[in-house]
Amino acid sequence: MDIKMFYKSQDEVAKAINQIIDAYWLNELSEDNMIETIKALLQNNHSKIFKDNDYTSVIKQKCGKRRLEVVTRLRELA
């Protein structure tokens, strides 16, 4: 799986988050690798993922509730 760390749009970030979490759920990606990758994405693309300390509407719509629950838990661990 080839994941970039910097994205141009919110849509691209959402697709990357979906790809990472789905790969983890399908046991194609280790838990440690998933955690580190998501944390790096959050740090490097913060302005595309968050607005006023909440997920942007594009991220909410594209990723869905279950994936964002995982991302939120990972944010709390950081």
N, CA, C and O of each residue as an XYZ file, in Angstrom:
312
protein
N       0.849     -1.177      0.000
C       0.000      0.000      0.000
C       0.892      1.238      0.000
O       1.803      1.363      0.819
N       0.620      2.133     -0.917
C       1.421      3.343     -1.079
C       0.610      4.545     -0.594
O      -0.372      4.942     -1.221
N       1.039      5.117      0.536
C       0.339      6.257      1.127
C       1.297      7.442      1.191
O       2.417      7.335      1.692
N       0.821      8.581      0.667
C       1.593      9.817      0.775
C       1.334     10.420      2.154
O       0.372     10.048      2.826
N       2.171     11.329      2.564
C       1.984     11.988      3.854
C       1.409     13.394      3.717
O       0.933     13.959      4.702
N       1.443     13.963      2.525
C       0.900     15.306      2.295
C      -0.068     15.247      1.120
O       0.267     14.722      0.058
N      -1.271     15.787      1.314
C      -2.299     15.729      0.283
C      -2.745     17.126     -0.124
O      -2.603     18.098      0.619
N      -3.293     17.185     -1.338
C      -3.697     18.453     -1.929
C      -5.110     18.846     -1.514
O      -5.407     20.034     -1.383
N      -5.987     17.861     -1.306
C      -7.387     18.183     -1.030
C      -7.944     17.327      0.106
O      -7.365     16.309      0.483
N      -9.064     17.761      0.629
C      -9.750     17.018      1.686
C     -10.213     15.661      1.169
O     -10.188     14.673      1.904
N     -10.631     15.609     -0.080
C     -11.092     14.365     -0.683
C      -9.971     13.319     -0.708
O     -10.199     12.150     -0.396
N      -8.774     13.743     -1.075
C      -7.627     12.826     -1.113
C      -7.267     12.330      0.282
O      -6.933     11.158      0.453
N      -7.331     13.204      1.278
C      -7.037     12.811      2.655
C      -8.070     11.785      3.128
O      -7.715     10.779      3.742
N      -9.340     12.043      2.841
C     -10.401     11.115      3.240
C     -10.197      9.743      2.603
O     -10.364      8.722      3.270
N      -9.841      9.707      1.329
C      -9.595      8.430      0.656
C      -8.428      7.686      1.288
O      -8.470      6.463      1.427
N      -7.395      8.414      1.669
C      -6.230      7.799      2.314
C      -6.612      7.223      3.678
O      -6.217      6.105      4.007
N      -7.372      7.971      4.467
C      -7.829      7.478      5.772
C      -8.652      6.211      5.589
O      -8.459      5.230      6.308
N      -9.569      6.231      4.630
C     -10.399      5.056      4.361
C      -9.546      3.859      3.961
O      -9.770      2.744      4.432
N      -8.580      4.090      3.100
C      -7.716      3.013      2.619
C      -6.915      2.395      3.766
O      -6.791      1.173      3.855
N      -6.381      3.230      4.629
C      -5.573      2.747      5.759
C      -6.423      1.940      6.736
O      -6.050      0.830      7.115
N      -7.557      2.490      7.141
C      -8.394      1.807      8.127
C      -9.001      0.540      7.534
O      -9.085     -0.478      8.222
N      -9.422      0.583      6.285
C      -9.975     -0.617      5.650
C      -8.920     -1.717      5.537
O      -9.229     -2.891      5.741
N      -7.691     -1.351      5.217
C      -6.608     -2.334      5.142
C      -6.371     -2.960      6.519
O      -6.119     -4.160      6.622
N      -6.450     -2.165      7.552
C      -6.302     -2.694      8.917
C      -7.433     -3.666      9.235
O      -7.186     -4.750      9.766
N      -8.665     -3.290      8.918
C      -9.806     -4.152      9.195
C      -9.749     -5.466      8.409
O     -10.284     -6.481      8.856
N      -9.108     -5.447      7.254
C      -8.955     -6.657      6.435
C      -7.671     -7.424      6.778
O      -7.299     -8.367      6.079
N      -7.003     -7.013      7.858
C      -5.757     -7.647      8.315
C      -4.641     -7.571      7.277
O      -3.779     -8.448      7.225
N      -4.654     -6.537      6.464
C      -3.587     -6.321      5.484
C      -2.530     -5.357      6.016
O      -1.491     -5.163      5.385
N      -2.792     -4.757      7.170
C      -1.918     -3.757      7.759
C      -1.869     -4.002      9.263
O      -2.906     -4.224      9.889
N      -0.687     -3.962      9.841
C      -0.564     -4.188     11.282
C      -1.145     -3.006     12.059
O      -1.260     -1.897     11.538
N      -1.504     -3.264     13.301
C      -2.080     -2.215     14.134
C      -1.087     -1.084     14.363
O      -1.450      0.090     14.284
N       0.166     -1.432     14.649
C       1.183     -0.400     14.876
C       1.399      0.463     13.643
O       1.532      1.682     13.747
N       1.434     -0.169     12.479
C       1.625      0.551     11.227
C       0.436      1.478     10.959
O       0.617      2.614     10.521
N      -0.765      0.994     11.220
C      -1.973      1.808     11.021
C      -1.950      3.016     11.943
O      -2.255      4.130     11.515
N      -1.592      2.809     13.200
C      -1.573      3.904     14.176
C      -0.567      4.972     13.766
O      -0.887      6.161     13.765
N       0.635      4.558     13.421
C       1.668      5.523     13.032
C       1.297      6.280     11.763
O       1.544      7.482     11.657
N       0.708      5.583     10.808
C       0.334      6.230      9.546
C      -0.781      7.249      9.753
O      -0.719      8.355      9.216
N      -1.794      6.886     10.523
C      -2.899      7.811     10.793
C      -2.396      9.029     11.565
O      -2.774     10.159     11.256
N      -1.549      8.805     12.561
C      -1.006      9.936     13.331
C      -0.218     10.886     12.432
O      -0.335     12.104     12.560
N       0.581     10.332     11.526
C       1.356     11.169     10.603
C       0.428     11.940      9.672
O       0.661     13.120      9.410
N      -0.617     11.295      9.171
C      -1.586     11.985      8.309
C      -2.256     13.134      9.053
O      -2.412     14.225      8.505
N      -2.648     12.891     10.292
C      -3.302     13.942     11.082
C      -2.367     15.130     11.299
O      -2.782     16.286     11.204
N      -1.128     14.837     11.584
C      -0.167     15.911     11.840
C       0.144     16.700     10.570
O       0.205     17.928     10.609
N       0.338     16.021      9.463
C       0.766     16.681      8.228
C      -0.370     17.338      7.455
O      -0.115     18.211      6.624
N      -1.608     16.946      7.703
C      -2.751     17.473      6.945
C      -3.822     18.043      7.870
O      -5.011     18.005      7.552
N      -3.402     18.563      8.997
C      -4.336     19.037     10.026
C      -5.361     20.027      9.481
O      -6.547     19.910      9.789
N      -4.938     20.979      8.693
C      -5.862     22.018      8.199
C      -6.892     21.460      7.211
O      -7.943     22.070      7.014
N      -6.612     20.329      6.597
C      -7.562     19.715      5.666
C      -8.537     18.777      6.365
O      -9.580     18.432      5.810
N      -8.197     18.367      7.581
C      -9.023     17.410      8.313
C      -9.908     18.100      9.344
O     -11.038     17.671      9.575
N      -9.404     19.164      9.966
C     -10.121     19.820     11.061
C     -10.446     21.271     10.760
O      -9.687     21.982     10.102
N     -11.606     21.687     11.264
C     -12.008     23.092     11.220
C     -12.742     23.372     12.527
O     -13.685     22.661     12.875
N     -12.323     24.387     13.239
C     -12.909     24.737     14.538
C     -12.915     23.541     15.488
O     -13.906     23.292     16.176
N     -11.813     22.808     15.522
C     -11.605     21.671     16.423
C     -12.602     20.525     16.202
O     -12.879     19.766     17.131
N     -13.137     20.394     14.996
C     -14.016     19.289     14.620
C     -13.629     18.860     13.202
O     -12.972     19.608     12.477
N     -14.039     17.661     12.819
C     -13.761     17.204     11.462
C     -14.514     18.064     10.461
O     -15.632     18.503     10.731
N     -13.905     18.308      9.304
C     -14.601     19.065      8.264
C     -15.751     18.228      7.729
O     -15.761     17.006      7.883
N     -16.708     18.876      7.109
C     -17.874     18.157      6.602
C     -17.487     17.156      5.512
O     -18.092     16.088      5.415
N     -16.491     17.487      4.693
C     -16.038     16.566      3.644
C     -15.477     15.297      4.276
O     -15.793     14.193      3.832
N     -14.656     15.442      5.301
C     -14.069     14.295      5.989
C     -15.172     13.454      6.625
O     -15.150     12.228      6.521
N     -16.138     14.101      7.282
C     -17.249     13.371      7.909
C     -18.032     12.561      6.878
O     -18.358     11.397      7.111
N     -18.330     13.181      5.743
C     -19.133     12.514      4.718
C     -18.385     11.373      4.051
O     -18.956     10.306      3.821
N     -17.120     11.585      3.740
C     -16.348     10.584      2.992
C     -15.890      9.415      3.862
O     -15.836      8.279      3.391
N     -15.558      9.683      5.130
C     -14.996      8.634      5.990
C     -16.060      7.858      6.763
O     -15.931      6.650      6.961
N     -17.082      8.537      7.186
C     -18.137      7.860      7.938
C     -17.830      7.768      9.424
O     -16.705      7.985      9.873
N     -18.870      7.440     10.159
C     -18.820      7.452     11.617
C     -17.838      6.428     12.188
O     -17.060      6.762     13.081
N     -17.859      5.200     11.696
C     -17.016      4.141     12.269
C     -15.524      4.437     12.086
O     -14.738      4.249     13.014
N     -15.137      4.894     10.906
C     -13.726      5.204     10.681
C     -13.285      6.396     11.527
O     -12.182      6.404     12.073
N     -14.150      7.400     11.632
C     -13.785      8.577     12.415
C     -13.726      8.261     13.913
O     -13.017      8.940     14.655
N     -14.452      7.253     14.362
C     -14.321      6.812     15.750
C     -12.912      6.280     16.000
O     -12.317      6.541     17.045
N     -12.387      5.534     15.036
C     -11.022      5.013     15.147
C     -10.025      6.174     15.162
O      -9.116      6.201     15.992
N     -10.195      7.128     14.250
C      -9.286      8.271     14.163
C      -9.348      9.081     15.465
O      -8.313      9.518     15.969
N     -10.527      9.278     15.998
C     -10.684     10.039     17.247
C      -9.967      9.339     18.398
O      -9.312      9.996     19.207
N     -10.081      8.031     18.478
C      -9.387      7.281     19.541
C      -7.874      7.419     19.403
O      -7.163      7.547     20.400
N      -7.388      7.393     18.170
C      -5.949      7.532     17.938
C      -5.470      8.934     18.316
O      -4.360      9.097     18.821
N      -6.303      9.942     18.073
C      -5.958     11.310     18.475
C      -5.840     11.418     19.975
O      -4.968     12.125     20.481
N      -6.710     10.723     20.699
C      -6.688     10.776     22.149
C      -5.445     10.108     22.722
O      -4.983     10.479     23.801
N      -4.903      9.128     22.009
C      -3.692      8.433     22.461
C      -2.444      9.295     22.287
O      -1.457      9.120     23.000
N      -2.494     10.213     21.349
C      -1.302     11.012     21.024
C      -0.927     11.976     22.109
O       0.051     12.710     21.971
